[in-house]
Amino acid sequence: MRITELFTARSIALDAAVSTRDEILDKLVALQATHGNITDTAEYKKALLAREAEASTYVDNGITVPHARTACVTRPSLAALRLAVPVQYNAEDDGKTDLLFAIAAPENGSLHMDMLARLMQMLMNEDFVETLRKAKTPAEFLQAIDDREDAQFGEESFTQQEIPQTGYRILAVTACPNGIAHTYMAAEALTKTGEKLGLATKVETNGSDGAKNVLTAEEIAACDGIIIAADKNVQTARFDGKPVLFARVDDGIHKPEELIKKVAHGEVAVFHADADAKAAQAAGAGDTVGHSLYKHLMNGVSHMLPFVVGGGIMIALAFLLDDYTIDPSNFGMNTPVAAFFKTVGGAAFGYMLPILAGFIAMSIADRPGLAVGFAGGVLAMNGTNFAGLVSGQTTGVSGGFLAALLAGFVAGYVVQFLKKITDKLPASLNGIRPMLIYPLGGILIVGAVMCGINPAMGIINTAVADWLNALGGSSRVLLGAIVAGMMSVDMGGPINKAAYVFGTAALASGNYEVMAAVMVGGMVPPIAIALSTTFCPKKWTPDERRNGIVNYVMGLCFVSEGAIPYAAADPLRVLPSCIVGSAVSGALSMLFGCALRAPHGGIFVFPVVDHAVLYVAALAVGSVVGAVILSLLKKDAPQQ
């Protein structure tokens, strides 16, 4: 245990304007309370005063060290206060005080004496004290303490006592759009790093099967701060009043130590929940507009996926189980079994657009945005437009995926606008805002907008579908190579998702070959790495070889993220190899005329792929190409 582990930047105040001992102690108690380890602040102040009654804690050179050992302290901590103007702390003190360090320690043991001994040895160095007096920020102040302790004591602990741990110091929430690989990889990285740093850490995962390891109110109240490592919106109102660090889920995987240290050192702003989503967004300083839009889009996509996958696979099974020769024009509905699968699957698949729009809007404007976005999605699905309504038609050419996507964003920001302009209404009218003003005004505005833009979106969708259908052999092969290669660029990131969204849009418009290329491209990276670790073992460490076996399963299950640890460790060799391998598979899939009616990949959908044998061949060839290139680029790895 080191002195710096008992401070945070939030427990340090510089140049405070206080003039009496009582004001000083109130300030120090408030700083100690930021650690969340004092159950009764009044009792802690009483213990500090009792210690002063025994003898002044003034040391020398303007330094005072108030300290107390009491039952209301659950774990040890330190706070520091630098005064703007020196104060006569106690009447009998030989000099005035401008630098104070407060010690809080549990009642059992002599831990406070160990802390005091270490602190006093450091404060004997006058250059160190002057550095503290010149520090401009709490972070600089804390860094000066860290540097001095390291120079004077190295890694030596100031105590041999067992430090009591009560609850978790660091809490975190991880979530990625699909809620599969990135969510759990970030959780594991944060947990292990917390253990390494000696900071008890708990991580809640917001995965595809719901929230697991949920953070409790007691844990939130007692922690130092919370890390939100997410690429979709998560519930944050429960963290009101606590320091919250907003980050991307990739940062949770690749920068866990940096995130945890920021929270532990108190370098994170306190989050204040607000019904206005803008306030929540402002709390996530550093979040770009582009990443914000991406999170809203991915919130819609992640909620849409179960409808698309479940419904799409059932529709594909309907075609697999039907008899085309009975009635070609009614293919998919000719037999009772096929009709069942297509009807039930269509019920889910048909509503993917309202779900997409609804949850994009909800991500932007919280629950009031859901109904407005859903209505906009239904209008996009039906293709409702002004010209049709004038002629008595409630449906027209569907605006499709693009119209639904636009409807979600329009709905979300319309509701945000309604929140803003009604914010000054009398408090007595607050109850009708979410029940009347938001849904009525929002649906009215979104309805007018969608009736106006649906025809334009319909034209764009028709043009894209016609373009895909009109592509010749070489053009289709190039398109397949591009979308499949995109699946390997960032393995579940924005470029990967862009390719998937394009494939889904093509699927909705009746072009099934693009989806086949997209899915085979996403399967290649883990399999290529697994092949290389198996057949070129000298290129990989023993740990990488052992984990490589798992990548066979991940690749065959369409979990591209299995390649992420390898890509992170050696991106310049792994990424180009995987991209080329995926592009080869996508091009061959298009060349062979493979088509996939289900918006998912892996061995689960092989039975419903047109030309399934050739599809498997495309996967095998691309995986081998990627493995060969990777093995040629890699140098021999240390085997110990």
C-alpha positions as CSV (number, residue, x, y, z in Angstrom):
1,M,0.0,0.0,0.0
2,R,1.3,3.4,-1.0
3,I,0.3,6.9,0.1
4,T,-0.9,7.8,-3.4
5,E,-3.4,5.0,-3.4
6,L,-5.3,6.7,-0.6
7,F,-5.6,10.1,-2.4
8,T,-7.7,11.1,-5.4
9,A,-7.7,14.4,-7.2
10,R,-11.2,15.0,-5.9
11,S,-9.9,14.8,-2.3
12,I,-7.5,17.6,-3.0
13,A,-8.5,21.3,-2.9
14,L,-6.1,24.1,-3.8
15,D,-6.1,27.8,-2.7
16,A,-9.3,27.5,-0.6
17,A,-10.6,30.7,0.9
18,V,-11.2,29.7,4.5
19,S,-10.1,31.6,7.6
20,T,-10.9,29.6,10.7
21,R,-10.1,26.2,12.1
22,D,-13.8,25.2,12.0
23,E,-14.1,26.1,8.3
24,I,-10.9,24.2,7.6
25,L,-12.1,21.1,9.2
26,D,-15.5,21.3,7.4
27,K,-13.6,21.5,4.1
28,L,-11.4,18.6,5.0
29,V,-14.3,16.4,6.0
30,A,-16.1,17.2,2.8
31,L,-12.9,16.3,0.8
32,Q,-12.7,13.0,2.8
33,A,-16.3,12.3,2.1
34,T,-15.6,12.1,-1.7
35,H,-14.0,8.7,-1.0
36,G,-17.3,7.3,0.0
37,N,-15.8,5.7,3.1
38,I,-17.2,7.8,5.9
39,T,-20.6,6.7,7.2
40,D,-21.1,9.7,9.5
41,T,-19.3,13.0,8.6
42,A,-20.3,14.7,11.8
43,E,-18.8,11.8,13.9
44,Y,-15.6,12.0,11.8
45,K,-15.3,15.8,12.4
46,K,-15.9,15.2,16.1
47,A,-13.0,12.7,16.2
48,L,-10.7,15.3,14.5
49,L,-11.6,17.9,17.1
50,A,-11.0,15.4,19.9
51,R,-7.5,14.8,18.5
52,E,-6.9,18.5,18.4
53,A,-8.0,18.8,22.0
54,E,-5.2,16.4,23.0
55,A,-2.5,18.4,21.2
56,S,-2.2,20.5,18.1
57,T,-1.5,18.6,14.9
58,Y,0.5,21.5,13.5
59,V,3.9,20.2,12.4
60,D,6.2,23.0,11.1
61,N,6.8,25.0,8.0
62,G,3.1,25.8,7.6
63,I,2.0,22.2,7.6
64,T,-0.7,20.7,9.7
65,V,-1.8,17.0,9.7
66,P,-5.3,16.5,11.3
67,H,-5.9,12.8,11.8
68,A,-8.5,10.5,13.5
69,R,-9.1,6.9,14.0
70,T,-12.9,6.2,14.3
71,A,-15.5,3.5,13.7
72,C,-17.3,5.7,11.1
73,V,-14.4,5.2,8.7
74,T,-14.7,2.0,6.7
75,R,-11.4,2.2,4.9
76,P,-8.3,4.5,5.1
77,S,-8.0,7.6,3.0
78,L,-6.2,11.0,2.8
79,A,-7.3,14.5,1.8
80,A,-5.2,17.6,1.2
81,L,-6.1,21.3,1.5
82,R,-4.0,24.2,0.4
83,L,-5.1,27.6,1.7
84,A,-5.1,30.8,-0.3
85,V,-4.0,32.8,2.8
86,P,-2.1,31.2,5.7
87,V,-4.3,30.8,8.9
88,Q,-3.4,30.5,12.6
89,Y,-4.9,27.0,12.9
90,N,-4.5,26.7,16.7
91,A,-3.7,29.6,19.0
92,E,-0.7,27.9,20.5
93,D,0.9,27.0,17.0
94,D,4.3,28.4,16.4
95,G,3.3,29.5,12.9
96,K,0.5,29.9,10.4
97,T,-0.8,27.0,8.3
98,D,-1.3,26.9,4.6
99,L,-0.9,23.2,3.8
100,L,-3.0,20.5,5.5
101,F,-3.3,16.8,5.1
102,A,-6.2,15.0,6.8
103,I,-6.0,11.3,7.7
104,A,-9.0,9.0,8.1
105,A,-8.5,5.5,9.4
106,P,-10.7,2.6,10.7
107,E,-10.9,2.1,14.5
108,N,-9.0,-1.2,14.6
109,G,-5.2,-1.3,14.4
110,S,-2.6,1.5,14.2
111,L,-3.0,2.2,10.5
112,H,-3.2,5.9,10.9
113,M,0.2,5.9,12.6
114,D,1.8,4.1,9.6
115,M,0.3,6.6,7.2
116,L,1.4,9.5,9.4
117,A,5.0,8.1,9.6
118,R,5.3,7.8,5.8
119,L,3.7,11.2,5.2
120,M,6.0,13.0,7.7
121,Q,9.1,11.4,6.2
122,M,8.1,12.8,2.8
123,L,7.2,16.3,4.1
124,M,10.7,16.6,5.6
125,N,11.9,17.3,2.1
126,E,11.6,21.1,1.6
127,D,11.8,20.9,-2.2
128,F,8.9,18.5,-2.2
129,V,6.8,20.9,0.0
130,E,7.6,23.8,-2.3
131,T,6.5,21.7,-5.3
132,L,3.2,21.1,-3.5
133,R,2.8,24.8,-2.9
134,K,3.4,25.6,-6.6
135,A,1.1,22.8,-8.1
136,K,-1.6,24.4,-10.3
137,T,-4.1,21.6,-10.3
138,P,-5.0,18.7,-8.0
139,A,-3.7,16.3,-10.7
140,E,-0.3,18.0,-10.5
141,F,-0.4,18.0,-6.7
142,L,-1.1,14.2,-6.7
143,Q,1.6,13.6,-9.3
144,A,4.1,15.4,-7.1
145,I,3.2,13.1,-4.2
146,D,3.5,10.1,-6.4
147,D,6.9,11.2,-7.7
148,R,8.3,11.9,-4.3
149,E,7.1,8.6,-2.8
150,D,8.5,6.7,-5.7
151,A,11.9,8.5,-5.4
152,Q,12.1,8.0,-1.6
153,F,10.5,4.6,-1.0
154,G,10.1,2.9,-4.4
155,E,7.4,0.2,-4.3
156,E,7.8,-0.3,-0.5
157,S,4.5,-0.4,1.3
158,F,4.1,1.9,4.3
159,T,2.3,-0.7,6.3
160,Q,2.3,-4.5,6.9
161,Q,-1.3,-4.4,8.1
162,E,-4.2,-5.9,6.0
163,I,-6.1,-3.0,4.5
164,P,-9.8,-3.6,5.0
165,Q,-11.8,-3.7,1.8
166,T,-15.5,-2.8,1.9
167,G,-17.3,-2.9,-1.4
168,Y,-15.9,-2.0,-4.8
169,R,-13.7,1.0,-5.5
170,I,-14.3,1.0,-9.2
171,L,-17.6,0.1,-11.0
172,A,-18.0,-0.2,-14.7
173,V,-20.7,-0.9,-17.4
174,T,-19.7,-2.4,-20.7
175,A,-22.0,-2.6,-23.8
176,C,-21.4,-3.0,-27.5
177,P,-24.0,-2.8,-30.3
178,N,-24.4,-6.6,-30.7
179,G,-23.9,-7.3,-27.0
180,I,-21.7,-10.3,-27.7
181,A,-17.9,-10.2,-27.9
182,H,-16.8,-6.6,-27.2
183,T,-19.0,-6.3,-24.2
184,Y,-17.4,-9.3,-22.4
185,M,-13.9,-8.6,-23.6
186,A,-14.0,-5.1,-22.1
187,A,-15.5,-6.5,-18.8
188,E,-12.7,-9.0,-18.5
189,A,-10.0,-6.5,-19.2
190,L,-11.3,-4.0,-16.7
191,T,-11.8,-6.6,-14.0
192,K,-8.3,-8.0,-14.4
193,T,-6.7,-4.6,-14.5
194,G,-8.5,-3.6,-11.3
195,E,-7.1,-6.6,-9.6
196,K,-3.6,-5.9,-10.8
197,L,-3.8,-2.3,-9.5
198,G,-5.2,-3.4,-6.1
199,L,-8.6,-1.7,-6.7
200,A,-11.6,-3.9,-6.2
201,T,-13.6,-3.6,-9.5
202,K,-17.0,-4.8,-10.5
203,V,-18.3,-4.7,-14.1
204,E,-21.9,-4.9,-15.3
205,T,-22.3,-6.3,-18.8
206,N,-25.2,-5.1,-21.0
207,G,-25.1,-8.0,-23.4
208,S,-27.5,-9.5,-25.9
209,D,-29.2,-11.5,-23.2
210,G,-29.7,-8.5,-20.9
211,A,-27.8,-6.9,-18.1
212,K,-25.7,-9.3,-15.9
213,N,-23.7,-8.7,-12.7
214,V,-25.9,-5.6,-12.2
215,L,-24.5,-2.8,-10.0
216,T,-26.5,-2.3,-6.8
217,A,-27.5,1.0,-5.2
218,E,-25.2,0.3,-2.2
219,E,-22.2,-0.4,-4.5
220,I,-22.8,2.7,-6.5
221,A,-23.0,4.8,-3.3
222,A,-19.8,3.5,-1.9
223,C,-17.6,3.4,-5.0
224,D,-15.0,6.0,-6.1
225,G,-16.5,6.3,-9.6
226,I,-18.0,4.5,-12.6
227,I,-16.6,3.8,-16.1
228,I,-19.2,3.5,-18.9
229,A,-17.4,1.7,-21.7
230,A,-20.2,1.5,-24.2
231,D,-21.0,2.1,-27.9
232,K,-24.7,2.2,-27.2
233,N,-26.7,4.1,-24.6
234,V,-27.0,2.5,-21.1
235,Q,-29.0,3.6,-18.0
236,T,-27.1,6.4,-16.3
237,A,-29.7,8.1,-14.1
238,R,-28.7,5.7,-11.2
239,F,-25.2,7.3,-11.2
240,D,-26.4,10.8,-10.4
241,G,-23.9,12.6,-8.2
242,K,-21.0,10.1,-8.8
243,P,-17.9,10.6,-11.0
244,V,-18.6,8.9,-14.3
245,L,-16.1,8.4,-17.1
246,F,-17.7,7.8,-20.5
247,A,-15.6,5.9,-23.0
248,R,-15.9,3.6,-26.0
249,V,-16.1,-0.1,-25.5
250,D,-12.8,-0.5,-27.4
251,D,-11.1,1.7,-24.8
252,G,-12.3,-0.8,-22.1
253,I,-10.5,-3.5,-24.0
254,H,-7.3,-1.6,-25.0
255,K,-6.9,1.1,-22.3
256,P,-8.4,-0.4,-19.1
257,E,-5.5,0.8,-16.9
258,E,-5.8,4.4,-18.2
259,L,-9.6,4.4,-17.5
260,I,-9.3,3.0,-14.0
261,K,-6.5,5.3,-13.0
262,K,-8.5,8.3,-14.1
263,V,-11.4,7.3,-11.9
264,A,-9.1,6.2,-8.9
265,H,-7.2,9.5,-9.1
266,G,-10.4,11.6,-9.2
267,E,-9.8,13.0,-12.6
268,V,-13.4,12.5,-13.7
269,A,-16.2,15.0,-13.5
270,V,-19.3,14.3,-11.4
271,F,-22.3,13.2,-13.5
272,H,-25.7,14.8,-13.0
273,A,-28.6,12.9,-14.5
274,D,-31.1,15.0,-16.4
275,A,-34.2,14.1,-18.4
276,D,-32.7,16.0,-21.2
277,A,-30.4,13.6,-23.1
278,K,-28.2,16.6,-24.0
279,A,-27.1,16.9,-20.4
280,A,-26.1,13.3,-20.3
281,Q,-24.2,13.6,-23.5
282,A,-22.4,16.7,-22.2
283,A,-21.2,14.6,-19.3
284,G,-19.4,12.4,-21.7
285,A,-16.9,15.0,-22.6
286,G,-14.8,14.0,-25.6
287,D,-17.6,12.1,-27.3
288,T,-17.6,13.4,-30.9
289,V,-20.7,14.2,-32.8
290,G,-20.0,11.4,-35.2
291,H,-19.6,8.8,-32.4
292,S,-22.8,10.1,-30.8
293,L,-24.7,9.5,-34.0
294,Y,-23.0,6.1,-34.3
295,K,-24.2,5.1,-30.8
296,H,-27.8,6.1,-31.5
297,L,-27.7,4.2,-34.8
298,M,-26.2,1.1,-33.1
299,N,-28.8,1.2,-30.4
300,G,-31.4,0.9,-33.1
301,V,-29.5,-1.8,-35.0
302,S,-28.9,-3.9,-31.8
303,H,-32.6,-3.9,-31.0
304,M,-33.5,-4.6,-34.6
305,L,-31.2,-7.6,-34.9
306,P,-33.4,-10.2,-33.1
307,F,-36.3,-9.4,-35.4
308,V,-34.1,-9.5,-38.5
309,V,-32.2,-12.7,-37.5
310,G,-35.1,-14.7,-36.0
311,G,-37.6,-13.6,-38.8
312,G,-35.1,-13.8,-41.6
313,I,-34.0,-17.4,-40.7
314,M,-37.6,-18.5,-40.5
315,I,-38.3,-17.1,-43.9
316,A,-35.2,-18.8,-45.3
317,L,-36.4,-22.1,-43.8
318,A,-39.8,-21.6,-45.5
319,F,-38.1,-21.5,-48.9
320,L,-35.9,-24.5,-47.9
321,L,-39.0,-26.6,-46.9
322,D,-41.2,-25.5,-49.8
323,D,-41.8,-27.2,-53.2
324,Y,-41.1,-24.7,-55.9
325,T,-42.8,-26.8,-58.6
326,I,-46.3,-26.6,-57.0
327,D,-46.7,-22.9,-57.7
328,P,-43.6,-20.9,-58.6
329,S,-45.4,-17.6,-58.0
330,N,-46.4,-18.6,-54.5
331,F,-42.9,-20.0,-53.5
332,G,-42.6,-20.1,-49.8
333,M,-46.3,-20.6,-49.1
334,N,-47.1,-23.8,-51.1
335,T,-47.0,-26.2,-48.2
336,P,-48.5,-25.8,-44.7
337,V,-45.1,-26.1,-43.0
338,A,-43.5,-23.5,-45.4
339,A,-46.5,-21.2,-45.0
340,F,-46.2,-21.4,-41.2
341,F,-42.5,-20.5,-41.2
342,K,-42.9,-17.7,-43.7
343,T,-45.9,-16.2,-41.9
344,V,-44.4,-16.3,-38.5
345,G,-41.0,-15.2,-39.7
346,G,-42.6,-12.4,-41.7
347,A,-44.4,-11.1,-38.6
348,A,-41.0,-10.4,-37.0
349,F,-39.0,-9.5,-40.1
350,G,-41.6,-7.1,-41.4
351,Y,-41.3,-4.9,-38.3
352,M,-37.6,-4.4,-38.3
353,L,-37.9,-0.9,-39.7
354,P,-40.2,0.5,-37.0
355,I,-38.0,-1.2,-34.3
356,L,-34.9,0.4,-35.9
357,A,-36.5,3.9,-35.9
358,G,-38.1,3.5,-32.5
359,F,-34.9,2.6,-30.7
360,I,-32.8,5.2,-32.5
361,A,-35.2,7.8,-31.3
362,M,-35.3,6.3,-27.8
363,S,-31.5,6.5,-27.6
364,I,-31.7,10.2,-28.4
365,A,-34.7,11.2,-26.4
366,D,-35.2,8.4,-23.9
367,R,-38.6,6.8,-23.5
368,P,-40.6,9.7,-24.9
369,G,-38.9,9.1,-28.3
370,L,-39.9,5.5,-28.7
371,A,-43.5,6.0,-29.8
372,V,-42.6,8.8,-32.1
373,G,-39.8,6.9,-33.7
374,F,-41.9,3.7,-34.1
375,A,-44.6,5.7,-35.8
376,G,-42.0,7.1,-38.2
377,G,-40.7,3.6,-38.9
378,V,-44.2,2.3,-39.8
379,L,-44.7,5.2,-42.2
380,A,-41.3,4.4,-43.7
381,M,-42.3,0.8,-44.0
382,N,-45.6,1.6,-45.6
383,G,-44.3,4.3,-47.9
384,T,-47.0,6.8,-46.9
385,N,-46.8,10.1,-48.8
386,F,-48.8,13.2,-49.4
387,A,-49.7,12.3,-53.0
388,G,-51.1,9.0,-51.9
389,L,-53.1,10.4,-49.1
390,V,-54.7,12.9,-51.4
391,S,-55.8,10.1,-53.7
392,G,-57.0,8.0,-50.8
393,Q,-54.0,5.6,-50.6
394,T,-52.4,5.1,-47.1
395,T,-49.5,3.1,-48.5
396,G,-47.1,3.6,-51.4
397,V,-43.5,2.7,-52.4
398,S,-41.7,1.9,-49.1
399,G,-39.0,4.4,-48.1
400,G,-37.1,1.3,-46.8
401,F,-34.1,1.1,-44.6
402,L,-32.9,4.6,-45.3
403,A,-36.2,6.2,-44.6
404,A,-36.6,4.3,-41.3
405,L,-33.1,5.3,-40.2
406,L,-33.9,8.9,-41.0
407,A,-37.2,8.7,-39.2
408,G,-35.5,7.5,-36.0
409,F,-33.1,10.5,-35.9
410,V,-35.8,13.0,-36.9
411,A,-38.1,11.6,-34.2
412,G,-35.5,11.7,-31.5
413,Y,-34.4,15.3,-32.2
414,V,-38.0,16.4,-32.6
415,V,-38.8,15.1,-29.1
416,Q,-35.7,16.8,-27.8
417,F,-36.9,20.0,-29.3
418,L,-40.3,19.6,-27.7
419,K,-38.7,19.0,-24.3
420,K,-36.7,22.2,-24.7
421,I,-39.6,24.5,-25.7
422,T,-41.9,23.1,-22.9
423,D,-39.3,23.1,-20.2
424,K,-40.5,26.5,-18.8
425,L,-44.2,25.3,-18.5
426,P,-45.6,25.4,-15.0
427,A,-44.7,22.4,-12.8
428,S,-48.4,21.5,-12.6
429,L,-48.3,20.6,-16.4
430,N,-45.3,18.3,-16.1
431,G,-47.5,15.3,-16.0
432,I,-49.0,15.9,-19.5
433,R,-45.7,16.6,-21.2
434,P,-44.7,12.9,-21.7
435,M,-48.3,11.7,-21.9
436,L,-49.7,14.2,-24.4
437,I,-47.3,16.9,-25.7
438,Y,-44.4,14.7,-26.7
439,P,-46.3,11.8,-28.4
440,L,-48.9,14.1,-30.0
441,G,-46.6,16.8,-31.2
442,G,-43.8,14.4,-32.1
443,I,-46.0,12.0,-34.2
444,L,-47.6,15.0,-35.9
445,I,-44.3,16.5,-37.0
446,V,-42.7,13.2,-37.9
447,G,-45.7,12.1,-39.9
448,A,-45.5,15.3,-41.9
449,V,-41.8,14.9,-42.5
450,M,-42.0,11.2,-43.5
451,C,-44.9,11.8,-45.9
452,G,-42.7,14.3,-47.6
453,I,-39.4,12.3,-47.8
454,N,-40.7,8.8,-48.4
455,P,-41.0,9.3,-52.1
456,A,-37.4,10.5,-52.3
457,M,-36.1,7.6,-50.2
458,G,-38.2,5.2,-52.3
459,I,-36.6,6.4,-55.5
460,I,-33.1,6.0,-53.9
461,N,-33.9,2.5,-52.7
462,T,-35.3,1.5,-56.1
463,A,-32.2,2.9,-57.8
464,V,-29.9,1.0,-55.4
465,A,-31.8,-2.2,-56.0
466,D,-31.8,-1.7,-59.8
467,W,-28.0,-1.0,-59.6
468,L,-27.3,-4.2,-57.6
469,N,-29.4,-6.3,-60.0
470,A,-27.9,-4.7,-63.0
471,L,-24.3,-5.3,-62.0
472,G,-22.4,-7.5,-64.4
473,G,-20.1,-10.4,-63.4
474,S,-16.9,-8.4,-62.7
475,S,-18.7,-5.6,-60.9
476,R,-20.6,-8.0,-58.6
477,V,-17.3,-9.8,-57.8
478,L,-15.7,-6.4,-57.0
479,L,-18.7,-5.4,-54.8
480,G,-18.5,-8.8,-53.0
481,A,-14.8,-8.2,-52.3
482,I,-15.3,-4.7,-51.0
483,V,-18.2,-5.5,-48.5
484,A,-16.5,-8.7,-47.3
485,G,-13.2,-6.9,-46.8
486,M,-14.9,-4.2,-44.8
487,M,-16.0,-6.9,-42.3
488,S,-12.4,-7.4,-41.4
489,V,-11.2,-3.8,-41.1
490,D,-12.3,-3.2,-37.5
491,M,-13.9,-6.5,-36.5
492,G,-17.2,-5.3,-35.1
493,G,-16.5,-1.6,-35.3
494,P,-18.1,1.1,-37.4
495,I,-16.7,-0.1,-40.8
496,N,-17.8,-3.6,-40.0
497,K,-21.3,-2.4,-39.1
498,A,-21.5,-0.3,-42.2
499,A,-21.0,-3.3,-44.4
500,Y,-23.5,-5.3,-42.3
501,V,-26.1,-2.5,-42.6
502,F,-25.6,-2.3,-46.4
503,G,-26.1,-6.1,-46.6
504,T,-29.3,-5.8,-44.5
505,A,-30.6,-3.0,-46.7
506,A,-29.9,-5.1,-49.9
507,L,-31.6,-8.1,-48.3
508,A,-34.7,-6.0,-47.5
509,S,-34.8,-4.9,-51.2
510,G,-34.6,-8.6,-52.4
511,N,-30.9,-8.8,-53.2
512,Y,-29.6,-11.8,-51.3
513,E,-26.1,-12.2,-52.8
514,V,-24.7,-9.1,-51.0
515,M,-25.7,-10.6,-47.6
516,A,-23.9,-13.8,-48.5
517,A,-20.7,-12.0,-49.3
518,V,-20.9,-9.9,-46.1
519,M,-21.4,-12.9,-43.9
520,V,-18.7,-15.0,-45.4
521,G,-16.3,-12.1,-45.0
522,G,-17.0,-11.9,-41.3
523,M,-16.2,-15.5,-40.8
524,V,-12.7,-15.5,-42.3
525,P,-10.6,-13.5,-39.7
526,P,-10.9,-16.0,-36.8
527,I,-10.5,-19.0,-39.0
528,A,-7.5,-17.6,-40.9
529,I,-5.8,-16.9,-37.5
530,A,-6.7,-20.4,-36.2
531,L,-5.2,-22.0,-39.4
532,S,-2.0,-20.0,-39.0
533,T,-1.6,-20.9,-35.3
534,T,-2.1,-24.6,-36.2
535,F,0.1,-25.0,-39.2
536,C,2.7,-22.4,-38.5
537,P,3.2,-22.7,-34.7
538,K,6.6,-21.1,-34.7
539,K,5.0,-17.8,-35.6
540,W,3.0,-17.7,-32.4
541,T,3.6,-17.8,-28.7
542,P,2.2,-20.8,-26.7
543,D,-0.7,-18.8,-25.4
544,E,-1.6,-17.6,-28.9
545,R,-1.6,-21.1,-30.2
546,R,-3.8,-22.4,-27.4
547,N,-6.3,-19.6,-27.9
548,G,-6.1,-20.1,-31.7
549,I,-8.0,-23.3,-31.4
550,V,-11.0,-21.4,-30.0
551,N,-11.0,-19.2,-33.1
552,Y,-12.1,-22.2,-35.3
553,V,-15.4,-22.3,-33.3
554,M,-15.7,-18.5,-33.2
555,G,-15.2,-18.2,-37.0
556,L,-17.7,-20.9,-37.8
557,C,-20.2,-19.2,-35.5
558,F,-19.7,-15.8,-37.2
559,V,-18.0,-14.1,-34.2
560,S,-15.4,-12.0,-36.0
561,E,-14.3,-10.5,-32.7
562,G,-12.3,-13.6,-31.9
563,A,-9.5,-12.1,-34.1
564,I,-9.4,-8.8,-32.1
565,P,-6.7,-9.8,-29.5
566,Y,-4.4,-10.9,-32.4
567,A,-5.1,-7.8,-34.4
568,A,-4.5,-5.6,-31.4
569,A,-1.2,-7.2,-30.7
570,D,0.1,-7.0,-34.3
571,P,-2.3,-4.9,-36.4
572,L,0.2,-4.2,-39.3
573,R,0.4,-7.9,-40.2
574,V,-3.0,-9.4,-38.9
575,L,-5.4,-6.8,-40.4
576,P,-4.1,-6.8,-44.0
577,S,-4.0,-10.6,-44.0
578,C,-7.6,-10.9,-42.8
579,I,-8.9,-8.1,-45.1
580,V,-7.4,-9.9,-48.1
581,G,-8.7,-13.2,-47.1
582,S,-12.2,-11.8,-46.5
583,A,-12.2,-10.0,-49.8
584,V,-11.2,-13.2,-51.6
585,S,-14.1,-15.1,-49.9
586,G,-16.6,-12.3,-50.7
587,A,-15.5,-12.2,-54.4
588,L,-15.8,-16.0,-54.8
589,S,-19.2,-15.9,-53.1
590,M,-20.5,-13.4,-55.6
591,L,-18.8,-15.3,-58.5
592,F,-20.5,-18.6,-57.5
593,G,-23.9,-16.8,-57.2
594,C,-24.3,-17.7,-53.5
595,A,-27.4,-16.1,-52.0
596,L,-28.4,-15.8,-48.3
597,R,-31.9,-14.9,-47.2
598,A,-31.0,-14.9,-43.5
599,P,-29.3,-11.8,-42.1
600,H,-26.8,-13.9,-40.1
601,G,-23.7,-15.9,-40.6
602,G,-22.0,-19.1,-39.4
603,I,-22.7,-22.7,-39.9
604,F,-26.3,-22.2,-38.6
605,V,-27.3,-20.7,-42.0
606,F,-25.4,-22.9,-44.4
607,P,-28.5,-25.1,-45.0
608,V,-30.4,-22.1,-46.4
609,V,-27.6,-20.7,-48.7
610,D,-28.0,-21.1,-52.4
611,H,-25.1,-23.2,-53.7
612,A,-24.1,-24.1,-50.1
613,V,-21.1,-26.3,-51.2
614,L,-19.6,-23.5,-53.3
615,Y,-20.2,-21.1,-50.3
616,V,-18.2,-23.4,-48.1
617,A,-15.5,-23.5,-50.7
618,A,-15.4,-19.7,-50.8
619,L,-15.0,-19.6,-47.1
620,A,-12.2,-22.2,-47.1
621,V,-10.3,-20.5,-49.9
622,G,-10.4,-17.1,-48.3
623,S,-9.5,-18.5,-44.9
624,V,-6.5,-20.3,-46.4
625,V,-5.4,-17.2,-48.3
626,G,-5.6,-15.1,-45.2
627,A,-3.7,-17.7,-43.1
628,V,-0.9,-18.0,-45.7
629,I,-0.4,-14.3,-46.0
630,L,-0.4,-13.9,-42.3
631,S,2.1,-16.7,-41.8
632,L,4.4,-15.2,-44.4
633,L,4.3,-11.8,-42.8
634,K,4.7,-12.9,-39.2
635,K,8.2,-13.4,-37.7
636,D,9.0,-16.4,-35.5
637,A,7.8,-15.7,-32.0
638,P,9.5,-16.5,-28.7
639,Q,8.5,-19.9,-27.5
640,Q,9.2,-19.3,-23.8
